[in-house]
Amino acid sequence: MHEDDIATLMRALGHPVRLEILRILAKRAENCCCNDVTDCLSLAQSTVSQHLKVLLDAGIIERKAQGTRNNYRVRLDRLTAFNLAVGDYLSGLGTQDESCERSLQAAS
């Protein structure tokens, strides 16, 4: 996963309502439509739809049409890849790049 992908997912996950929507979808597994999510939250259906779209665009959830309903579910594969990528990224922050260190010393 590239840094752009990590940033996209972080932005999508950076809102408490979206985290709650993920929790709701994860508990229901499949066959969860926008109205089901709206029933669990004290938000308008249009607001929930907007949050679902952000999660969908980031690839965190997927949509499956079933008749006139769109059902949503969490993409665990995408979240697992994100988890690994963030772990790798954060562990890399602790290491120093000697070439950058030398550049900083030369500039002093």
TIMI-10625 format. One line per field, with one value per atom (N, C-alpha, C): residue number from 1; atom name; z, x, y negated. Coordinates in pm, whole numbers, plus 50000, padded with zeros to 5 digits. Last residue first. Layout:
N
seq = (NUM; ...)
atom = (CA; ...)
w = (Z; ...)
u = (X; ...)
v = (Y; ...)
//
This chain:
108
seq = (108; 108; 108; 107; 107; 107; 106; 106; 106; 105; 105; 105; 104; 104; 104; 103; 103; 103; 102; 102; 102; 101; 101; 101; 100; 100; 100; 99; 99; 99; 98; 98; 98; 97; 97; 97; 96; 96; 96; 95; 95; 95; 94; 94; 94; 93; 93; 93; 92; 92; 92; 91; 91; 91; 90; 90; 90; 89; 89; 89; 88; 88; 88; 87; 87; 87; 86; 86; 86; 85; 85; 85; 84; 84; 84; 83; 83; 83; 82; 82; 82; 81; 81; 81; 80; 80; 80; 79; 79; 79; 78; 78; 78; 77; 77; 77; 76; 76; 76; 75; 75; 75; 74; 74; 74; 73; 73; 73; 72; 72; 72; 71; 71; 71; 70; 70; 70; 69; 69; 69; 68; 68; 68; 67; 67; 67; 66; 66; 66; 65; 65; 65; 64; 64; 64; 63; 63; 63; 62; 62; 62; 61; 61; 61; 60; 60; 60; 59; 59; 59; 58; 58; 58; 57; 57; 57; 56; 56; 56; 55; 55; 55; 54; 54; 54; 53; 53; 53; 52; 52; 52; 51; 51; 51; 50; 50; 50; 49; 49; 49; 48; 48; 48; 47; 47; 47; 46; 46; 46; 45; 45; 45; 44; 44; 44; 43; 43; 43; 42; 42; 42; 41; 41; 41; 40; 40; 40; 39; 39; 39; 38; 38; 38; 37; 37; 37; 36; 36; 36; 35; 35; 35; 34; 34; 34; 33; 33; 33; 32; 32; 32; 31; 31; 31; 30; 30; 30; 29; 29; 29; 28; 28; 28; 27; 27; 27; 26; 26; 26; 25; 25; 25; 24; 24; 24; 23; 23; 23; 22; 22; 22; 21; 21; 21; 20; 20; 20; 19; 19; 19; 18; 18; 18; 17; 17; 17; 16; 16; 16; 15; 15; 15; 14; 14; 14; 13; 13; 13; 12; 12; 12; 11; 11; 11; 10; 10; 10; 9; 9; 9; 8; 8; 8; 7; 7; 7; 6; 6; 6; 5; 5; 5; 4; 4; 4; 3; 3; 3; 2; 2; 2; 1; 1; 1)
atom = (N; CA; C; N; CA; C; N; CA; C; N; CA; C; N; CA; C; N; CA; C; N; CA; C; N; CA; C; N; CA; C; N; CA; C; N; CA; C; N; CA; C; N; CA; C; N; CA; C; N; CA; C; N; CA; C; N; CA; C; N; CA; C; N; CA; C; N; CA; C; N; CA; C; N; CA; C; N; CA; C; N; CA; C; N; CA; C; N; CA; C; N; CA; C; N; CA; C; N; CA; C; N; CA; C; N; CA; C; N; CA; C; N; CA; C; N; CA; C; N; CA; C; N; CA; C; N; CA; C; N; CA; C; N; CA; C; N; CA; C; N; CA; C; N; CA; C; N; CA; C; N; CA; C; N; CA; C; N; CA; C; N; CA; C; N; CA; C; N; CA; C; N; CA; C; N; CA; C; N; CA; C; N; CA; C; N; CA; C; N; CA; C; N; CA; C; N; CA; C; N; CA; C; N; CA; C; N; CA; C; N; CA; C; N; CA; C; N; CA; C; N; CA; C; N; CA; C; N; CA; C; N; CA; C; N; CA; C; N; CA; C; N; CA; C; N; CA; C; N; CA; C; N; CA; C; N; CA; C; N; CA; C; N; CA; C; N; CA; C; N; CA; C; N; CA; C; N; CA; C; N; CA; C; N; CA; C; N; CA; C; N; CA; C; N; CA; C; N; CA; C; N; CA; C; N; CA; C; N; CA; C; N; CA; C; N; CA; C; N; CA; C; N; CA; C; N; CA; C; N; CA; C; N; CA; C; N; CA; C; N; CA; C; N; CA; C; N; CA; C; N; CA; C; N; CA; C; N; CA; C; N; CA; C; N; CA; C; N; CA; C; N; CA; C; N; CA; C)
w = (50877; 51002; 51006; 50651; 50642; 50766; 50737; 50644; 50634; 50893; 50957; 50868; 50696; 50802; 50871; 50548; 50484; 50588; 50734; 50683; 50619; 50758; 50875; 50831; 50508; 50551; 50670; 50515; 50411; 50448; 50726; 50741; 50638; 50861; 50731; 50738; 51145; 51087; 50955; 51252; 51197; 51133; 51322; 51429; 51379; 51101; 51149; 51257; 51059; 50982; 51027; 51211; 51260; 51184; 51051; 51183; 51237; 50824; 50811; 50946; 50931; 50864; 50857; 51027; 51117; 51059; 50788; 50892; 50991; 50656; 50598; 50702; 50826; 50801; 50749; 50805; 50935; 50918; 50530; 50591; 50725; 50510; 50435; 50493; 50669; 50707; 50638; 50519; 50653; 50703; 50291; 50279; 50415; 50396; 50328; 50319; 50490; 50587; 50523; 50407; 50333; 50428; 50532; 50553; 50470; 50324; 50419; 50422; 50227; 50250; 50344; 49972; 50098; 50106; 49833; 49830; 49968; 49691; 49805; 49771; 49494; 49502; 49616; 49451; 49418; 49416; 49572; 49591; 49573; 49515; 49487; 49505; 49744; 49657; 49640; 49824; 49806; 49711; 50080; 49943; 49942; 50255; 50248; 50102; 50188; 50319; 50328; 49966; 49953; 50084; 49960; 50014; 50004; 49873; 49784; 49830; 50109; 49983; 49888; 50288; 50318; 50192; 50152; 50182; 50209; 50150; 50025; 50047; 50421; 50351; 50221; 50457; 50526; 50461; 50298; 50268; 50333; 50433; 50294; 50255; 50671; 50674; 50533; 50568; 50633; 50637; 50479; 50383; 50440; 50716; 50617; 50517; 51009; 50892; 50794; 51317; 51206; 51093; 51539; 51548; 51443; 51437; 51464; 51473; 51362; 51476; 51519; 51135; 51252; 51378; 50955; 51004; 51130; 50900; 50970; 51031; 50767; 50885; 50969; 50551; 50651; 50780; 50404; 50464; 50574; 50490; 50400; 50477; 50512; 50591; 50496; 50431; 50421; 50512; 50672; 50538; 50546; 50961; 50857; 50718; 51180; 51099; 50986; 51282; 51365; 51283; 51073; 51114; 51198; 51067; 50953; 50992; 51317; 51288; 51175; 51279; 51388; 51361; 51068; 51049; 51155; 51202; 51090; 51063; 51381; 51433; 51323; 51199; 51282; 51340; 51105; 51013; 51090; 51332; 51278; 51184; 51372; 51466; 51414; 51113; 51162; 51252; 50978; 51072; 51122; 50780; 50916; 51021; 50560; 50569; 50711; 50619; 50610; 50625; 50608; 50733; 50732; 50339; 50440; 50574; 50226; 50189; 50295; 50337; 50369; 50338; 50216; 50362; 50401; 49948; 49993; 50144; 49955; 49914; 49960; 50022; 50118; 50084; 49913; 49900; 50003; 50000; 50000; 50000)
u = (52490; 52511; 52639; 52492; 52426; 52451; 52605; 52681; 52621; 52400; 52525; 52606; 52208; 52176; 52303; 52341; 52300; 52270; 52364; 52485; 52452; 52091; 52166; 52291; 52034; 51968; 52042; 52192; 52216; 52150; 52084; 52215; 52241; 51776; 51840; 51972; 51673; 51729; 51796; 51364; 51498; 51544; 51104; 51203; 51345; 50951; 50976; 51084; 50901; 51008; 51041; 50678; 50803; 50922; 50490; 50524; 50653; 50487; 50520; 50566; 50404; 50534; 50580; 50149; 50251; 50390; 50029; 50050; 50156; 50025; 50096; 50125; 49861; 50001; 50082; 49620; 49682; 49831; 49569; 49592; 49665; 49521; 49633; 49670; 49289; 49408; 49532; 49115; 49154; 49277; 49093; 49147; 49192; 48974; 49103; 49171; 48728; 48831; 48968; 48517; 48618; 48734; 48188; 48326; 48418; 47903; 47978; 48122; 47571; 47711; 47774; 47325; 47376; 47525; 47075; 47220; 47262; 46762; 46847; 46994; 46612; 46618; 46706; 46811; 46682; 46696; 47093; 47003; 46861; 47428; 47287; 47206; 47673; 47616; 47468; 47972; 47828; 47784; 48222; 48177; 48026; 48462; 48341; 48310; 48700; 48691; 48566; 48744; 48759; 48750; 48691; 48822; 48847; 48429; 48532; 48673; 48308; 48304; 48414; 48346; 48402; 48408; 48200; 48342; 48410; 47945; 48014; 48163; 47879; 47896; 47973; 47851; 47959; 47984; 47624; 47750; 47868; 47435; 47472; 47604; 47415; 47469; 47513; 47293; 47424; 47491; 47049; 47141; 47282; 46929; 46968; 47067; 47051; 46964; 47018; 47122; 47158; 47058; 47168; 47075; 47111; 47180; 47243; 47137; 47040; 47132; 47194; 46905; 46826; 46912; 47117; 47049; 46968; 47166; 47268; 47204; 46930; 46969; 47070; 46944; 46838; 46868; 47158; 47171; 47067; 47171; 47151; 47164; 47321; 47300; 47289; 47407; 47267; 47235; 47655; 47605; 47460; 47749; 47815; 47767; 47679; 47570; 47622; 47922; 47833; 47726; 48019; 48093; 48005; 47837; 47847; 47916; 47897; 47762; 47766; 48165; 48129; 47991; 48136; 48214; 48178; 47993; 47931; 48004; 48190; 48068; 47996; 48367; 48411; 48291; 48206; 48247; 48298; 48187; 48065; 48101; 48452; 48392; 48264; 48687; 48563; 48492; 48901; 48925; 48800; 48881; 48861; 48872; 48944; 48812; 48781; 49211; 49110; 48970; 49321; 49325; 49222; 49283; 49212; 49211; 49456; 49314; 49233; 49704; 49645; 49496; 49740; 49733; 49666; 49755; 49647; 49628; 49990; 49864; 49744; 50180; 50149; 50019; 50060; 50139; 50095; 50085; 50000; 50090)
v = (47730; 47656; 47579; 47882; 47752; 47667; 48116; 48033; 47893; 48222; 48182; 48090; 48277; 48182; 48132; 48468; 48343; 48236; 48676; 48610; 48478; 48739; 48694; 48620; 48839; 48716; 48655; 49066; 48967; 48834; 49218; 49157; 49050; 49210; 49222; 49146; 49387; 49265; 49297; 49526; 49542; 49413; 49471; 49478; 49493; 49497; 49362; 49360; 49764; 49701; 49560; 49806; 49864; 49805; 49673; 49619; 49677; 49843; 49702; 49645; 50088; 50077; 49931; 50008; 50064; 50053; 49932; 49831; 49880; 50182; 50068; 49961; 50338; 50375; 50258; 50190; 50216; 50250; 50213; 50081; 50097; 50486; 50427; 50290; 50494; 50571; 50515; 50337; 50292; 50367; 50498; 50362; 50310; 50727; 50737; 50601; 50636; 50673; 50685; 50417; 50492; 50521; 50430; 50389; 50477; 50367; 50449; 50402; 50280; 50247; 50347; 50279; 50332; 50306; 50097; 50115; 50163; 50198; 50163; 50179; 50301; 50155; 50107; 50579; 50520; 50369; 50507; 50620; 50565; 50421; 50394; 50520; 50370; 50472; 50441; 50206; 50199; 50308; 50203; 50230; 50232; 49998; 50079; 50106; 49887; 49950; 50037; 49732; 49876; 49952; 49469; 49507; 49658; 49474; 49419; 49455; 49576; 49651; 49605; 49369; 49502; 49588; 49172; 49151; 49284; 49291; 49263; 49242; 49291; 49419; 49399; 49016; 49087; 49223; 48972; 48903; 48974; 49130; 49161; 49096; 48988; 49124; 49164; 48759; 48750; 48886; 48861; 48798; 48786; 48945; 49045; 48987; 48776; 48784; 48886; 48947; 48859; 48876; 49118; 49005; 48900; 49464; 49334; 49226; 49683; 49698; 49565; 49609; 49647; 49657; 49583; 49462; 49492; 49852; 49773; 49649; 49914; 49991; 49914; 49738; 49720; 49797; 49850; 49717; 49695; 50203; 50090; 49958; 50501; 50382; 50263; 50760; 50718; 50600; 50872; 50841; 50796; 50779; 50859; 50820; 50635; 50691; 50780; 50549; 50631; 50701; 50394; 50514; 50606; 50181; 50273; 50403; 50063; 50112; 50215; 49990; 50081; 50144; 49809; 49933; 50036; 49610; 49681; 49812; 49525; 49589; 49666; 49413; 49525; 49600; 49209; 49316; 49437; 49051; 49113; 49227; 48959; 49054; 49122; 48960; 48900; 49001; 49078; 48968; 48898; 49257; 49309; 49199; 49100; 49161; 49209; 49037; 48931; 48988; 49295; 49219; 49106; 49358; 49434; 49360; 49166; 49169; 49244; 49239; 49109; 49105; 49489; 49479; 49349; 49411; 49499; 49490; 49260; 49196; 49279; 49455; 49350; 49277; 49782; 49660; 49555; 50117; 50000; 49876)
//
